[in-house]
Amino acid sequence: MPVFEITAESDAPRGWTFDVRLTDDGGVDLPDPRRLHLAWADYNLWSPDGADPPASVAGAVLTLLLDRRGLDLPTTLDAAVVRRLFPDADAIIPRLIRPA
């Protein structure tokens, strides 16, 4: 399964931006890094008590995307896209943030 590493986090208007390195199944880094934007609204939906680090929420989004789409991700994406692609995302992401 592909893996990711969040290499940078920065504040952005209305949320955060994360730089992400993706590695394929063979352990080879993809040449183009990805950039993920996480809006405060999505963060608050998936972490309603605000106790989770934003990077943990971003990581849960990336985990779901990689699990279901593999490495077929655009170079820039908004975390909200996961909600449009997968109707069950709002139920799954909080469990990925805080596994049982």
MMTF fields as JSON, N, C-alpha, C and O atoms, coordinates in Angstrom:
{
  "mmtfVersion": "1.0.0",
  "mmtfProducer": "UNKNOWN",
  "numBonds": 399,
  "numAtoms": 400,
  "numGroups": 100,
  "numChains": 1,
  "numModels": 1,
  "chainsPerModel": [1],
  "groupsPerChain": [100],
  "chainIdList": ["A"],
  "bondAtomList": [4, 2, 8, 6, 12, 10, 16, 14, 20, 18, 24, 22, 28, 26, 32, 30, 36, 34, 40, 38, 44, 42, 48, 46, 52, 50, 56, 54, 60, 58, 64, 62, 68, 66, 72, 70, 76, 74, 80, 78, 84, 82, 88, 86, 92, 90, 96, 94, 100, 98, 104, 102, 108, 106, 112, 110, 116, 114, 120, 118, 124, 122, 128, 126, 132, 130, 136, 134, 140, 138, 144, 142, 148, 146, 152, 150, 156, 154, 160, 158, 164, 162, 168, 166, 172, 170, 176, 174, 180, 178, 184, 182, 188, 186, 192, 190, 196, 194, 200, 198, 204, 202, 208, 206, 212, 210, 216, 214, 220, 218, 224, 222, 228, 226, 232, 230, 236, 234, 240, 238, 244, 242, 248, 246, 252, 250, 256, 254, 260, 258, 264, 262, 268, 266, 272, 270, 276, 274, 280, 278, 284, 282, 288, 286, 292, 290, 296, 294, 300, 298, 304, 302, 308, 306, 312, 310, 316, 314, 320, 318, 324, 322, 328, 326, 332, 330, 336, 334, 340, 338, 344, 342, 348, 346, 352, 350, 356, 354, 360, 358, 364, 362, 368, 366, 372, 370, 376, 374, 380, 378, 384, 382, 388, 386, 392, 390, 396, 394],
  "bondOrderList": [1, 1, 1, 1, 1, 1, 1, 1, 1, 1, 1, 1, 1, 1, 1, 1, 1, 1, 1, 1, 1, 1, 1, 1, 1, 1, 1, 1, 1, 1, 1, 1, 1, 1, 1, 1, 1, 1, 1, 1, 1, 1, 1, 1, 1, 1, 1, 1, 1, 1, 1, 1, 1, 1, 1, 1, 1, 1, 1, 1, 1, 1, 1, 1, 1, 1, 1, 1, 1, 1, 1, 1, 1, 1, 1, 1, 1, 1, 1, 1, 1, 1, 1, 1, 1, 1, 1, 1, 1, 1, 1, 1, 1, 1, 1, 1, 1, 1, 1],
  "groupList": [{"groupName": "MET", "atomNameList": ["N", "CA", "C", "O"], "elementList": ["N", "C", "C", "O"], "formalChargeList": [0, 0, 0, 0], "bondAtomList": [1, 0, 2, 1, 3, 2], "bondOrderList": [1, 1, 2], "singleLetterCode": "M", "chemCompType": "L-PEPTIDE LINKING"}, {"groupName": "PRO", "atomNameList": ["N", "CA", "C", "O"], "elementList": ["N", "C", "C", "O"], "formalChargeList": [0, 0, 0, 0], "bondAtomList": [1, 0, 2, 1, 3, 2], "bondOrderList": [1, 1, 2], "singleLetterCode": "P", "chemCompType": "L-PEPTIDE LINKING"}, {"groupName": "VAL", "atomNameList": ["N", "CA", "C", "O"], "elementList": ["N", "C", "C", "O"], "formalChargeList": [0, 0, 0, 0], "bondAtomList": [1, 0, 2, 1, 3, 2], "bondOrderList": [1, 1, 2], "singleLetterCode": "V", "chemCompType": "L-PEPTIDE LINKING"}, {"groupName": "PHE", "atomNameList": ["N", "CA", "C", "O"], "elementList": ["N", "C", "C", "O"], "formalChargeList": [0, 0, 0, 0], "bondAtomList": [1, 0, 2, 1, 3, 2], "bondOrderList": [1, 1, 2], "singleLetterCode": "F", "chemCompType": "L-PEPTIDE LINKING"}, {"groupName": "GLU", "atomNameList": ["N", "CA", "C", "O"], "elementList": ["N", "C", "C", "O"], "formalChargeList": [0, 0, 0, 0], "bondAtomList": [1, 0, 2, 1, 3, 2], "bondOrderList": [1, 1, 2], "singleLetterCode": "E", "chemCompType": "L-PEPTIDE LINKING"}, {"groupName": "ILE", "atomNameList": ["N", "CA", "C", "O"], "elementList": ["N", "C", "C", "O"], "formalChargeList": [0, 0, 0, 0], "bondAtomList": [1, 0, 2, 1, 3, 2], "bondOrderList": [1, 1, 2], "singleLetterCode": "I", "chemCompType": "L-PEPTIDE LINKING"}, {"groupName": "THR", "atomNameList": ["N", "CA", "C", "O"], "elementList": ["N", "C", "C", "O"], "formalChargeList": [0, 0, 0, 0], "bondAtomList": [1, 0, 2, 1, 3, 2], "bondOrderList": [1, 1, 2], "singleLetterCode": "T", "chemCompType": "L-PEPTIDE LINKING"}, {"groupName": "ALA", "atomNameList": ["N", "CA", "C", "O"], "elementList": ["N", "C", "C", "O"], "formalChargeList": [0, 0, 0, 0], "bondAtomList": [1, 0, 2, 1, 3, 2], "bondOrderList": [1, 1, 2], "singleLetterCode": "A", "chemCompType": "L-PEPTIDE LINKING"}, {"groupName": "SER", "atomNameList": ["N", "CA", "C", "O"], "elementList": ["N", "C", "C", "O"], "formalChargeList": [0, 0, 0, 0], "bondAtomList": [1, 0, 2, 1, 3, 2], "bondOrderList": [1, 1, 2], "singleLetterCode": "S", "chemCompType": "L-PEPTIDE LINKING"}, {"groupName": "ASP", "atomNameList": ["N", "CA", "C", "O"], "elementList": ["N", "C", "C", "O"], "formalChargeList": [0, 0, 0, 0], "bondAtomList": [1, 0, 2, 1, 3, 2], "bondOrderList": [1, 1, 2], "singleLetterCode": "D", "chemCompType": "L-PEPTIDE LINKING"}, {"groupName": "ARG", "atomNameList": ["N", "CA", "C", "O"], "elementList": ["N", "C", "C", "O"], "formalChargeList": [0, 0, 0, 0], "bondAtomList": [1, 0, 2, 1, 3, 2], "bondOrderList": [1, 1, 2], "singleLetterCode": "R", "chemCompType": "L-PEPTIDE LINKING"}, {"groupName": "GLY", "atomNameList": ["N", "CA", "C", "O"], "elementList": ["N", "C", "C", "O"], "formalChargeList": [0, 0, 0, 0], "bondAtomList": [1, 0, 2, 1, 3, 2], "bondOrderList": [1, 1, 2], "singleLetterCode": "G", "chemCompType": "PEPTIDE LINKING"}, {"groupName": "TRP", "atomNameList": ["N", "CA", "C", "O"], "elementList": ["N", "C", "C", "O"], "formalChargeList": [0, 0, 0, 0], "bondAtomList": [1, 0, 2, 1, 3, 2], "bondOrderList": [1, 1, 2], "singleLetterCode": "W", "chemCompType": "L-PEPTIDE LINKING"}, {"groupName": "LEU", "atomNameList": ["N", "CA", "C", "O"], "elementList": ["N", "C", "C", "O"], "formalChargeList": [0, 0, 0, 0], "bondAtomList": [1, 0, 2, 1, 3, 2], "bondOrderList": [1, 1, 2], "singleLetterCode": "L", "chemCompType": "L-PEPTIDE LINKING"}, {"groupName": "HIS", "atomNameList": ["N", "CA", "C", "O"], "elementList": ["N", "C", "C", "O"], "formalChargeList": [0, 0, 0, 0], "bondAtomList": [1, 0, 2, 1, 3, 2], "bondOrderList": [1, 1, 2], "singleLetterCode": "H", "chemCompType": "L-PEPTIDE LINKING"}, {"groupName": "TYR", "atomNameList": ["N", "CA", "C", "O"], "elementList": ["N", "C", "C", "O"], "formalChargeList": [0, 0, 0, 0], "bondAtomList": [1, 0, 2, 1, 3, 2], "bondOrderList": [1, 1, 2], "singleLetterCode": "Y", "chemCompType": "L-PEPTIDE LINKING"}, {"groupName": "ASN", "atomNameList": ["N", "CA", "C", "O"], "elementList": ["N", "C", "C", "O"], "formalChargeList": [0, 0, 0, 0], "bondAtomList": [1, 0, 2, 1, 3, 2], "bondOrderList": [1, 1, 2], "singleLetterCode": "N", "chemCompType": "L-PEPTIDE LINKING"}],
  "groupTypeList": [0, 1, 2, 3, 4, 5, 6, 7, 4, 8, 9, 7, 1, 10, 11, 12, 6, 3, 9, 2, 10, 13, 6, 9, 9, 11, 11, 2, 9, 13, 1, 9, 1, 10, 10, 13, 14, 13, 7, 12, 7, 9, 15, 16, 13, 12, 8, 1, 9, 11, 7, 9, 1, 1, 7, 8, 2, 7, 11, 7, 2, 13, 6, 13, 13, 13, 9, 10, 10, 11, 13, 9, 13, 1, 6, 6, 13, 9, 7, 7, 2, 2, 10, 10, 13, 3, 1, 9, 7, 9, 7, 5, 5, 1, 10, 13, 5, 10, 1, 7],
  "groupIdList": [1, 2, 3, 4, 5, 6, 7, 8, 9, 10, 11, 12, 13, 14, 15, 16, 17, 18, 19, 20, 21, 22, 23, 24, 25, 26, 27, 28, 29, 30, 31, 32, 33, 34, 35, 36, 37, 38, 39, 40, 41, 42, 43, 44, 45, 46, 47, 48, 49, 50, 51, 52, 53, 54, 55, 56, 57, 58, 59, 60, 61, 62, 63, 64, 65, 66, 67, 68, 69, 70, 71, 72, 73, 74, 75, 76, 77, 78, 79, 80, 81, 82, 83, 84, 85, 86, 87, 88, 89, 90, 91, 92, 93, 94, 95, 96, 97, 98, 99, 100],
  "secStructList": [7, 7, 3, 3, 3, 3, 3, 3, 3, 3, 3, 3, 6, 6, 3, 3, 3, 3, 3, 3, 3, 3, 3, 7, 6, 6, 1, 7, 5, 7, 1, 1, 7, 3, 3, 3, 3, 3, 3, 2, 2, 2, 2, 2, 2, 2, 1, 6, 6, 1, 7, 1, 7, 2, 2, 2, 2, 2, 2, 2, 2, 2, 2, 2, 2, 2, 2, 2, 2, 6, 6, 7, 7, 7, 1, 3, 3, 3, 6, 6, 2, 2, 2, 2, 2, 7, 6, 6, 2, 2, 2, 2, 2, 2, 2, 2, 2, 1, 7, 7],
  "xCoordList": [0.843, 0.0, 0.894, 1.925, 0.508, 1.292, 1.284, 0.352, 2.335, 2.421, 2.668, 3.057, 2.43, 2.634, 3.421, 3.488, 4.013, 4.663, 4.311, 4.517, 3.779, 3.539, 4.877, 5.44, 5.373, 6.705, 6.675, 7.688, 5.526, 5.41, 3.949, 3.05, 3.729, 2.394, 2.495, 3.419, 1.532, 1.518, 0.088, -0.848, -0.057, -1.362, -1.727, -0.873, -3.005, -3.514, -4.796, -5.381, -5.237, -6.533, -7.616, -7.793, -8.314, -9.415, -8.983, -9.775, -7.723, -7.312, -5.811, -5.057, -5.388, -3.985, -3.657, -4.535, -2.381, -1.873, -0.756, 0.089, -0.768, 0.21, 0.916, 0.271, 2.238, 3.02, 3.192, 3.498, 2.989, 2.948, 3.844, 3.8, 4.647, 5.435, 4.749, 4.404, 4.558, 3.955, 5.02, 5.921, 4.888, 5.804, 4.982, 3.987, 5.405, 4.646, 4.919, 5.691, 4.263, 4.387, 5.818, 6.168, 6.645, 8.027, 8.979, 10.186, 8.444, 9.28, 9.897, 10.807, 9.409, 9.95, 9.086, 7.864, 9.739, 9.014, 8.507, 9.231, 7.259, 6.737, 7.438, 7.743, 7.698, 8.473, 7.755, 8.407, 6.444, 5.696, 5.074, 4.224, 5.483, 4.833, 3.379, 2.999, 2.594, 1.193, 1.026, 1.818, -0.005, -0.352, -1.831, -2.69, -2.106, -3.464, -3.88, -3.153, -5.056, -5.616, -6.712, -7.583, -6.668, -7.681, -8.326, -7.676, -9.601, -10.338, -10.755, -10.946, -10.889, -11.357, -12.697, -12.926, -13.582, -14.919, -14.812, -15.511, -13.945, -13.783, -13.087, -13.465, -12.078, -11.42, -12.449, -12.464, -13.303, -14.297, -15.328, -15.855, -15.615, -16.547, -15.93, -16.586, -14.674, -14.025, -13.381, -13.117, -13.126, -12.567, -13.37, -12.858, -14.627, -15.518, -15.048, -15.411, -14.25, -13.766, -12.464, -11.971, -11.905, -10.687, -9.447, -8.431, -9.519, -8.406, -7.331, -6.236, -7.633, -6.684, -5.798, -6.281, -4.521, -3.667, -4.163, -4.588, -4.117, -4.559, -3.859, -4.474, -2.587, -1.87, -2.461, -2.402, -3.026, -3.668, -4.933, -5.228, -5.668, -6.88, -6.487, -7.092, -5.486, -5.002, -4.517, -4.772, -3.825, -3.354, -4.495, -4.39, -5.578, -6.735, -7.354, -7.755, -7.429, -7.956, -7.075, -7.581, -5.769, -4.847, -4.918, -4.845, -5.057, -5.18, -6.386, -6.285, -7.528, -8.74, -8.564, -8.92, -8.02, -7.816, -6.882, -7.181, -5.763, -4.824, -5.398, -5.135, -6.179, -6.799, -7.779, -7.859, -8.51, -9.565, -9.184, -9.777, -8.207, -7.82, -6.378, -5.965, -5.623, -4.212, -3.497, -3.843, -2.515, -1.703, -2.321, -1.694, -3.528, -4.216, -4.793, -6.007, -3.878, -4.276, -3.702, -2.566, -4.474, -3.914, -2.81, -2.702, -2.002, -0.904, -1.4, -0.728, -2.565, -3.168, -4.599, -5.353, -4.969, -6.343, -6.823, -6.037, -8.119, -8.775, -9.328, -9.898, -9.168, -9.637, -11.125, -11.573, -11.889, -13.338, -13.686, -14.79, -12.767, -13.057, -13.378, -14.153, -12.787, -13.033, -14.508, -15.042, -15.159, -16.587, -17.449, -18.499, -17.002, -17.757, -17.509, -18.401, -16.303, -15.97, -16.564, -16.992, -16.586, -16.991, -18.03, -17.68, -19.289, -20.348, -20.143, -20.699, -19.355, -19.136, -17.911, -17.537, -17.292, -16.059, -16.252, -15.377, -17.385, -17.597, -17.652, -17.329, -18.048, -18.072, -16.703, -16.327, -15.966, -14.701, -13.539, -12.717, -13.465, -12.301, -12.106, -10.972, -13.128, -12.875, -12.303, -11.502, -12.698, -12.147, -10.686, -9.908, -10.315, -8.923, -8.041, -6.853, -8.629, -7.865, -7.54, -6.415, -8.534, -8.404, -8.777, -9.876, -7.876, -8.226, -8.527, -7.95, -9.441, -9.826, -8.734, -8.897],
  "yCoordList": [-1.179, 0.0, 1.251, 1.274, 2.27, 3.507, 4.149, 3.963, 4.902, 5.611, 7.093, 7.493, 7.891, 9.327, 9.831, 9.191, 10.998, 11.711, 13.182, 13.775, 13.764, 15.207, 15.862, 15.669, 16.638, 17.22, 18.661, 19.174, 19.32, 20.709, 21.022, 20.502, 21.879, 22.365, 23.877, 24.402, 24.567, 26.025, 26.516, 25.908, 27.637, 28.267, 28.852, 29.346, 28.784, 29.33, 30.084, 29.889, 30.929, 31.569, 30.492, 29.622, 30.569, 29.65, 28.193, 27.28, 27.966, 26.588, 26.396, 27.26, 25.251, 24.871, 24.288, 23.824, 24.328, 23.682, 22.725, 23.053, 21.539, 20.503, 20.092, 19.834, 20.031, 19.46, 17.978, 17.593, 17.154, 15.704, 15.005, 15.304, 14.078, 13.212, 11.849, 11.287, 11.325, 10.01, 9.017, 9.344, 7.797, 6.722, 5.545, 5.155, 4.987, 3.882, 2.571, 2.527, 1.506, 0.196, -0.324, -1.119, 0.121, -0.33, 0.514, 0.272, 1.522, 2.376, 3.545, 4.196, 3.816, 4.905, 6.147, 6.092, 7.28, 8.547, 8.996, 8.929, 9.456, 10.046, 11.375, 12.089, 11.717, 12.926, 14.224, 15.206, 14.247, 15.47, 15.41, 14.557, 16.304, 16.337, 16.782, 17.377, 16.496, 16.906, 17.999, 18.111, 18.799, 19.841, 19.65, 19.613, 19.529, 19.317, 20.528, 20.965, 21.066, 22.162, 21.586, 20.857, 21.915, 21.508, 22.771, 23.56, 22.961, 24.129, 23.928, 22.806, 25.054, 24.983, 24.266, 23.499, 24.505, 23.881, 22.36, 21.675, 21.827, 20.371, 19.851, 18.811, 20.573, 20.185, 20.095, 19.119, 21.106, 21.128, 20.011, 19.527, 19.603, 18.498, 17.181, 16.38, 16.967, 15.693, 15.655, 14.574, 16.806, 16.891, 17.929, 19.005, 17.611, 18.615, 19.194, 20.322, 18.451, 19.001, 19.785, 20.393, 19.774, 20.515, 19.965, 20.654, 18.727, 18.152, 17.522, 17.218, 17.327, 16.643, 17.637, 18.678, 17.337, 18.211, 18.239, 17.208, 19.382, 19.446, 18.416, 17.874, 18.142, 17.153, 15.754, 14.955, 15.446, 14.142, 14.036, 12.979, 15.118, 15.137, 15.024, 14.256, 15.781, 15.698, 14.284, 13.759, 13.673, 12.304, 11.314, 10.38, 11.505, 10.625, 10.774, 9.787, 12.005, 12.249, 11.548, 10.872, 11.709, 11.074, 9.555, 8.879, 9.02, 7.572, 7.044, 6.044, 7.709, 7.281, 7.407, 6.493, 8.526, 8.712, 7.659, 7.081, 7.409, 6.414, 5.011, 4.204, 4.714, 3.392, 3.151, 2.042, 4.171, 3.983, 4.39, 3.902, 5.272, 5.737, 5.427, 5.635, 4.945, 4.714, 6.032, 7.049, 6.011, 7.193, 8.14, 9.125, 7.856, 8.696, 9.932, 10.073, 10.835, 12.065, 13.253, 13.197, 14.331, 15.527, 16.135, 15.822, 16.994, 17.584, 18.557, 18.763, 19.158, 20.055, 19.6, 19.4, 19.438, 19.04, 19.633, 19.986, 19.731, 20.212, 19.005, 18.108, 18.971, 17.828, 17.573, 16.432, 18.598, 18.433, 17.513, 16.972, 17.328, 16.467, 15.042, 14.342, 14.618, 13.262, 13.07, 11.97, 14.127, 14.043, 13.893, 13.251, 14.487, 14.358, 13.012, 12.456, 12.496, 11.221, 10.025, 9.053, 10.103, 8.962, 9.397, 10.063, 9.04, 9.482, 9.067, 9.694, 8.024, 7.567, 8.217, 7.841, 9.178, 9.795, 10.447, 10.346, 11.113, 11.803, 10.825, 11.199, 9.606, 8.594, 7.934, 7.562, 7.789, 7.062, 7.917, 7.437, 9.16, 9.989, 10.133, 9.981, 10.416, 10.497, 9.201, 9.243, 8.057, 6.782, 6.608, 5.958, 7.191, 7.117, 8.063, 7.801, 9.167, 10.103, 9.455, 9.548, 8.797, 8.193, 6.726, 6.348, 5.888, 4.465, 3.861, 4.25, 2.907, 2.254, 1.354, 0.731],
  "zCoordList": [0.0, 0.0, 0.0, 0.673, -0.74, -0.733, 0.654, 1.436, 0.939, 2.211, 1.945, 0.848, 2.979, 2.856, 4.053, 5.103, 3.859, 4.95, 4.802, 3.744, 5.865, 5.868, 6.184, 7.261, 5.228, 5.371, 5.858, 6.335, 5.746, 6.218, 6.493, 5.832, 7.477, 7.835, 7.961, 8.581, 7.365, 7.503, 7.625, 7.104, 8.33, 8.431, 7.073, 6.338, 6.763, 5.507, 5.82, 6.886, 4.923, 5.156, 5.341, 4.489, 6.438, 6.754, 6.948, 6.715, 7.379, 7.636, 7.629, 8.074, 7.117, 7.08, 5.704, 4.977, 5.378, 4.175, 4.581, 5.414, 3.98, 4.281, 2.997, 1.981, 3.046, 1.958, 2.267, 3.395, 1.239, 1.442, 0.421, -0.772, 0.906, 0.028, -0.008, 1.031, -1.219, -1.396, -1.848, -2.621, -1.344, -1.696, -2.213, -1.601, -3.343, -3.921, -3.181, -2.223, -3.652, -2.997, -2.958, -2.086, -3.896, -3.95, -3.13, -3.138, -2.411, -1.587, -2.327, -1.814, -3.527, -4.336, -4.159, -4.3, -3.845, -3.711, -5.066, -6.06, -5.11, -6.329, -6.566, -5.61, -7.815, -8.082, -7.719, -7.363, -7.802, -7.523, -6.138, -5.882, -5.234, -3.923, -4.068, -5.077, -3.078, -3.065, -2.03, -1.094, -2.203, -1.234, -0.886, -1.766, 0.408, 0.907, 1.73, 2.622, 1.42, 2.216, 3.104, 2.63, 4.391, 5.362, 5.91, 6.596, 5.61, 6.086, 7.542, 8.012, 8.231, 9.625, 9.716, 10.652, 8.759, 8.802, 8.772, 9.52, 7.917, 7.857, 9.116, 9.655, 9.577, 10.825, 11.956, 12.706, 12.078, 13.153, 13.014, 14.016, 11.798, 11.578, 12.044, 12.709, 11.693, 11.992, 13.371, 13.897, 13.958, 15.313, 16.098, 16.408, 16.419, 17.003, 18.33, 18.667, 19.092, 20.361, 20.179, 21.129, 18.963, 18.679, 19.355, 19.447, 19.831, 20.581, 19.695, 20.169, 18.43, 17.548, 16.812, 16.366, 16.676, 15.879, 14.428, 13.907, 13.782, 12.379, 11.492, 10.574, 11.757, 10.947, 11.104, 10.17, 12.264, 12.458, 11.614, 11.056, 11.525, 10.698, 9.221, 8.472, 8.809, 7.429, 7.125, 6.042, 8.069, 7.88, 7.711, 6.915, 8.445, 8.306, 6.917, 6.3, 6.433, 5.083, 4.049, 3.153, 4.175, 3.232, 3.307, 2.281, 4.5, 4.657, 3.897, 3.187, 4.043, 3.343, 1.832, 1.088, 1.377, -0.058, -0.645, -1.69, 0.014, -0.502, -0.459, -1.351, 0.568, 0.676, -0.469, -0.999, -0.843, -1.838, -3.257, -4.219, -3.397, -4.742, -5.097, -6.238, -4.16, -4.436, -4.664, -4.063, -5.521, -5.767, -6.787, -7.176, -7.217, -8.201, -7.517, -7.366, -7.102, -6.423, -7.175, -7.648, -7.291, -7.928, -7.062, -5.877, -7.65, -6.885, -5.827, -4.817, -6.043, -5.057, -4.835, -5.788, -3.574, -3.295, -1.989, -1.11, -1.891, -0.686, 0.05, -0.572, 1.36, 2.15, 1.959, 2.078, 1.668, 1.5, 0.336, 0.29, -0.6, -1.747, -1.297, -1.949, -0.195, 0.289, 0.636, 0.496, 1.084, 1.43, 0.18, 0.217, -0.923, -2.174, -2.848, -3.489, -2.701, -3.329, -2.592, -3.214, -1.272, -0.456, 0.569, 1.544, 0.377, 1.294, 2.746, 3.647, 2.989, 4.359, 5.016, 6.127, 4.347, 4.858, 6.224, 7.084, 6.434, 7.71, 8.886, 10.014, 8.64, 9.7, 9.868, 10.98, 8.787, 8.826, 9.335, 10.116, 8.907, 9.246, 10.745, 11.199, 11.551, 13.002, 13.574, 14.507, 13.032, 13.528, 13.105, 13.803, 11.956, 11.524, 12.338, 12.526, 12.822, 13.654, 14.985, 15.476, 15.565, 16.882, 16.808, 17.215, 16.293, 16.188, 17.562, 18.577, 17.554, 18.816, 19.338, 20.388]
}
